[in-house]
Amino acid sequence: MKRLFICLALVLTSFTFSAQMKLAHVNSQRLLDSLPSYAKAKADLKKFQDDGVNELGVLEKQINDAYVKLDGLKDDLTPTMLKIEQEKIMGMEQRYQQTQSLLQQQLQTLANEYNQPILDRLQKAVEIVADRKKVNYVLDVTNVLYSKTGIDITSEVKVELLRMDAEAMKKP
């Protein structure tokens, strides 16, 4: 009898808890895509990446040209001179790899620098709207496979986020 009473109490408590939980969802990618600061960050990152790719292309062409030149001269070079020229090319290849690695690190750092304030504003806007709507949980639809409940607060968050983004873009 005591077990039955405990089970019944647990079931009733879970129903009460479920009734008090309020779920909402947003589409974070749609929100990010609507922000001028996000579009600018993407464009700036793309330009930085394209400049890096161009720089690597120049280095790669120099390496290829050095190989072609060495291939044409190798019969006329002494073994010592051939080794020196090969070492020069290996040095160029090492600089290429170092430059590639450095550019990847710089791109990651720059992406974090640009995106973190934007993601912080997104989080704050979601919190503001969730508090206003008295929502307990907000899920991102890009990570949810199925949901039958919850309200879509994307449009309200978008309004708040665009306001916050405009303020942030005014600051130097």
C-alpha positions in Angstrom: 0.0 0.0 0.0 2.8 2.3 0.9 4.5 1.6 -2.5 1.3 2.3 -4.3 1.0 5.7 -2.5 4.6 6.6 -3.4 4.1 5.6 -7.1 0.9 7.6 -7.2 2.6 10.6 -5.7 5.5 10.4 -8.2 3.1 10.2 -11.1 1.1 13.2 -9.9 4.2 15.2 -9.3 5.6 14.5 -12.8 2.2 15.5 -14.3 2.3 18.8 -12.3 5.9 19.4 -13.3 5.1 18.8 -16.9 2.1 21.1 -16.8 4.3 23.9 -15.4 7.1 23.4 -18.1 6.8 25.8 -21.0 8.8 25.0 -24.1 9.7 27.3 -27.0 11.9 27.0 -30.0 13.9 29.3 -32.3 15.6 28.9 -35.6 19.1 30.2 -34.8 20.4 30.0 -38.3 17.6 32.1 -39.6 18.2 34.6 -36.8 21.9 34.8 -37.6 21.3 35.2 -41.3 19.0 38.2 -40.6 21.8 40.1 -38.9 23.8 42.8 -40.7 26.8 42.1 -38.3 26.7 38.4 -39.2 26.7 39.2 -42.9 29.6 41.6 -42.5 31.5 39.1 -40.4 31.0 36.4 -43.0 32.1 38.7 -45.8 35.2 39.8 -43.8 36.1 36.2 -43.1 35.6 35.3 -46.7 37.9 38.1 -47.9 40.6 37.1 -45.3 40.3 33.5 -46.5 40.5 34.5 -50.2 43.5 36.7 -49.6 45.2 33.8 -47.8 44.4 31.4 -50.6 45.9 33.9 -53.1 49.0 34.2 -51.0 49.3 30.4 -50.9 48.8 30.2 -54.6 51.7 32.6 -55.2 53.9 30.5 -52.9 52.8 27.3 -54.7 53.6 28.8 -58.1 57.1 29.8 -56.9 57.7 26.2 -55.7 56.5 24.8 -59.0 58.6 27.2 -61.0 61.6 26.3 -58.8 61.0 22.6 -59.6 60.7 23.3 -63.3 63.9 25.4 -63.3 65.8 22.7 -61.3 64.6 20.0 -63.6 66.0 22.0 -66.6 69.3 22.6 -64.9 70.0 19.4 -63.0 72.2 17.9 -65.7 74.4 21.0 -65.6 74.8 21.1 -61.8 77.3 19.5 -59.6 75.9 17.1 -57.0 76.6 19.7 -54.3 74.8 22.5 -56.3 71.9 20.1 -57.0 71.6 19.4 -53.2 71.7 23.1 -52.4 68.9 23.9 -54.9 66.8 21.0 -53.6 67.3 22.3 -50.0 66.1 25.7 -51.2 63.0 24.2 -52.6 62.4 22.2 -49.4 62.7 25.4 -47.5 60.1 27.0 -49.8 57.8 24.0 -49.1 58.3 24.4 -45.4 57.4 28.1 -45.6 54.3 27.1 -47.6 53.2 24.7 -44.9 53.9 27.1 -42.1 52.0 29.9 -43.9 49.1 27.5 -44.5 49.0 26.5 -40.8 49.3 30.2 -39.7 46.5 31.3 -42.0 44.2 28.5 -40.7 45.0 29.6 -37.1 44.4 33.2 -37.9 41.1 32.5 -39.7 39.9 30.5 -36.6 40.9 33.3 -34.2 39.3 35.9 -36.4 36.1 33.8 -36.8 35.9 33.5 -33.0 36.5 37.2 -32.5 33.8 38.2 -35.0 31.2 35.5 -34.0 31.4 35.4 -30.2 29.8 38.9 -29.7 27.1 38.0 -32.2 26.4 34.7 -30.5 26.3 36.5 -27.1 23.7 38.9 -28.4 21.7 36.0 -29.8 21.8 34.3 -26.4 20.8 37.5 -24.6 17.9 38.1 -27.0 16.6 34.6 -26.5 16.8 35.1 -22.7 14.9 38.4 -22.9 12.1 36.9 -24.9 12.0 33.7 -22.9 11.7 35.7 -19.7 9.0 37.9 -21.2 7.0 34.8 -22.3 7.8 32.9 -19.1 9.4 30.0 -21.0 11.4 27.4 -19.2 13.3 25.9 -22.1 14.2 27.2 -25.6 15.3 24.7 -28.1 17.1 25.4 -31.4 15.1 23.8 -34.2 18.3 23.1 -36.1 19.2 20.5 -33.4 15.7 19.0 -32.7 14.5 16.1 -34.7 10.9 16.2 -33.6 8.7 18.3 -31.4 5.0 18.3 -31.0 4.9 21.1 -28.4 6.4 24.4 -27.8 5.9 27.9 -29.3 8.0 29.4 -32.0 9.6 32.6 -30.6 12.0 33.2 -33.5 10.2 36.3 -34.8 10.1 37.9 -31.3 13.8 37.0 -30.8 14.6 38.4 -34.2 13.1 41.8 -33.3 15.1 41.9 -30.0 18.2 40.7 -31.7 18.1 43.2 -34.6 17.7 46.0 -32.0 20.7 44.7 -30.0 22.7 44.3 -33.2 22.0 47.8 -34.4 23.2 49.2 -31.0 26.3 47.1 -31.2 27.1 48.2 -34.7 26.9 51.9 -33.6 29.7 51.4 -31.1 33.2 51.8 -32.3 
